[in-house]
Amino acid sequence: EDGVVAVEKCREDKYDLIFMDCHMPRMDGYEATRRILSEEASLNRDTPIIALTANVEVGNDEEIRRVGMRTLLSKPVKMKDVTNVIAAHL
């Protein structure tokens, strides 16, 4: 739905892997990732977070890594890329 909901859900449930859209209403994926990985109330401080974006620009990789996301998948996402990410991070 949006970044605020993502942060709330990460306070309630533990996930094996999180796919995070970088551009969402109310709170973007970058800020949501920062909060998920840093808030004491989060159950997912060590969960790998994978960035999803249609906006692949120079510098995106730096921002993604700076906030703690593990890697980037560009949209539209290919199933083999999703499978590779899951295998690499679980």
N, C-alpha and C positions, 0 to 999 in steps of 0.2 A: 504494500500500500504506500508507505512512505518511510523515511528514516526514523521518525518518532516511534512508529509502530515496531520497526525492527529492533530498536533499543529496548523497548518495553518487553518484547517477546524474548529477548536475550536475558532479561532479568527473571523470566518465568520458567524457561526450558533450556536444557543443554543440548547443543547440536554438534554433530560430527564435522560438518562443513557448512559454511555460509556463502551463498552467492549474493553479492551486494551490487545493486545498480548504483552507479555513481551519481546519476541525476534523478532526483526524486523531489516531490513537493515537500514543503515544511522543513525538512532537514535532508541535505544531500548524503550520499553514501560515504563521503569522506568523513564528515562529522559523525555520522552514525558509527562508523568503524572506530574512530578515536574513542568514542564513549564506550562502545562494547568492550574494547580491549583495555580500557583504563578504569572503568567504574568498579568499585568493590562489589556492588550489587549484581554485577553481570556474572552469569554462570558460564560465560563463553570467553573469558579473558585469554585462553590458550587455543581457542578454536580457529583453524585456518579460515581466512576470509578472502574470497576470490572476487575481484572487481569485474563488473560487466558494464560495458559502455559502447555506444555507437560512435562516440566522439574520440577517435584515436588521433591525438595530436602529439607533437614533440613536447616532452615534459610530463605527459600523463604517467609514464612509468615511474618517474621520480616522485610525484605526488602520491601515487598508489603505494609505493614502498615506504615513503615517509610516514604515512598514517598507519601502516602496519598490515596492509593487504599483501597477500603472498604473490599473486600474479594477476594478469589481466586477460580477460576473454573479450574479444570485440564482437558486437552484434552485427548481423545475425550470427548466432552461435551455431557451430557445427557439432553434431553429436560426438564425433571422434575427439574433438577438443575437450568436450565436457568429460568424456570417459578418461582421457589422459590426465586431466586435472584431478579427477577423483582418485585415480590410481596413484598419482604422485603425492597426494596429501592425506590419504587415509591408510 
